């Protein structure tokens, strides 16, 4: 009986199957555990909350408030509400649109 060569290794049943190791994904930490060690500020350094009416309130010193406002005075936080099914804007197009609307503010 003559032998023949099978060009497709997947069809050669005489070969021992090769085992490829499957890489297991790294287990992800729960969100609470992932952010729990972000900053180590002792609780004693945090402002103490007081009750005003039905709410808890903390007092922010004026100089810290001013520093925070200065750090954010050139930031804009917002949300673009777009009709359902519309093509979303890319950042460059949104910037161009806002620049044309707010040219007097820049």
VEXDOLO-621840 format. One record per atom (N, C-alpha, C, O): x, y, z. Coordinates in steps of 0.1 Angstrom, whole numbers, plus 5000, padded with zeros to 4 digits. Layout:
% VEXDOLO-621840
XYZ ...
//
This chain:
% VEXDOLO-621840
500949885000 500050005000 500950125000 501950135008 500650224991 501450344991 501050445001 499850445005 501950525005 501650635015 501450765007 501950774996 500750845013 500550975006 500651085017 500451065029 500951205012 501151315021 499851405022 499351435012 499451425034 498251515037 498751655039 499451685049 498451745030 498951885032 498351965043 498852065048 497151915048 496451985058 496651905071 496051805073 497351965080 497751895093 496451865101 496451765109 495451945099 494251925108 493551795103 492651745111 493851745091 493151625087 494051495089 493551385086 495251515093 496151395096 495851345110 496351395120 495051235110 494651185123 495651095129 495551055141 496751065122 497850995128 498751075137 499451025146 498651215135 499551305144 498851315157 497651315159 499751335167 499251365181 498751505181 499551595176 497651535186 497151675186 498051755195 498451715206 498351875191 499151965198 498252045208 497152085205 498752065220 497952135230 498552275231 499652295234 497652365228 498052505229 497552555243 496352545246 498452625250 497952665264 496952785262 497152875254 495952775270 494952885270 495352985281 495452945293 495453105277 495853205287 494553255294 493653305288 494553235307 493353275315 493453425317 494553485319 492353505315 492453645318 492653675332 492253595341 493353785335 493653825348 492353855355 491453915350 492153805367 490953835375 490853985378 491854035383 489754045375 489654185378 489154205392 488454125398 489654315398 489254345412 487954405411 487554475402 487154385422 485854465422 486154615423 487254655428 485254695418 485454835418 485854895431 486754985432 485154855441 485354915455 486854885459 487454965466 487254765456 488654725460 489654805452 490754835457 489354825439 490354885430 490555035434 491655085432 489555105439 489655245442 489855265457 489955385461 489955165465 490055185479 491355245483 491455305494 492455215476 493755265480 494255375471 495455395470 493355455465 493855555456 494555665464 495655715460 494055715475 494755815483 494655775497 493555735502 495655795504 495755765518 495655895527 496655945531 494455945528 494256065536 493656025549 492555955549 494356055560 493756015573 492356085575 492256195572 491456015581 490156065583 490156185592 489256275591 491156195600 491256315609 491556445601 491256555607 492056435589 492356555581 491156595573 491156705567 490156515572 488956555564 488056645573 488056635585 487356735566 486556825573 485356745580 484856645575 484956795592 483956725599 482556775594 482356895592 481656685591 480356715586 479456755598 479556705609 478656855595 477656895605 476256885599 476156885587 475256875607 473856865602 473257005602 473157075612 472757045590 472057165588 470657125582 470557095570 469657135590 468357095585 468356945584 468556875593 468056895572 467956755569 469256705562 469356595558 470256795560 471456765552 472656765560 472756835570 473656685556 475056695561 475756795553 475656805541 476556885560 477256995554 478656995559 478956975570 479557025549 480957045554 481357195550 480857245540 482157255557 482557385555 483957385547 484857325552 483957455536 485157465528 485857595531 485157705529 487057605535 487657735538 487757815525 487957765514 487657945526 487558035515 488758025506 488658025493 489958015511 491158005503 491257875495 491657875483 490757765500 490757645493 489657645482 489857595471 488557705485 487457725475 487957805464 487757765452 488657915466 489158005456 490257935447 490257945435 491057855454 492057775447 491457675437 491857655426 490457605442 489657515434 488957575422 488957525411 488357695424 487757765414 488757815403 488457805391 489957865408 490957905398 491457785390 491757805378 491557675396 492057555389 491057505378 491457445368 489857535380 488757485370 488157595362 487257575355 488757715362 488057825355 488057815340 487257885333 488957735334 488957715320 488357585316 488557545304 487657515325 487057385321 485557405319 484957485326 485057325310 483657315308 483157175309 483657085302 482257145318 481657015319 480257025314 479457115318 479856935306 478456935301 478156805294 478956715294 476956805288 476456685281 475856735268 475056825268 476156665257 475556695245 474356595243 474656475243 473156645242 472056555240 471756555225 471356655220 471856445220 471756425205 470456335203 470256245210 469756365192 468556285189 468956135187 469956105182 468056045191 468255905190 468455865175 467655905166 469555795172 469855745159 470655845151 471055805140 471055955156 471856055149 473356005150 473755935159 474056045140 475556015140 476156105151 476056225151 476956045160 477556125170 478656215165 479256185154 478856335171 479856425167 481256375171 481356315182 482256405163 483556375167 484056495174 483556605173 485156485182 485656595190 485956715182 485656835186 486656695170 487056805162 485756885157 485757005157 484756815153 483556885148 482856955160 482357065158 482856895172 482156965183 482957085187 482357195190 484257085186 485157195190 484857305179 484757425183 484857275167 484557375156 483257445158 483057565157 482257365161 480857415163 480857515175 480257615175 481457465187 481457555198 482357675196 481957785202 483357665189 484257785187 483457885179 483658005181 482757845169 481957935161 480858005169 480558125167 480257925178 479257985187 479758075198 479158175201 480958045203 481458115214 482758195211 483658215219 482858245198 484058315194 484358435203 485458475204 483258495208 483458615216 483958585230 484558675237 483858465234 484358425248 485858385248 486458395259 486458355236 487758305236 488758425236 489958395236 
//
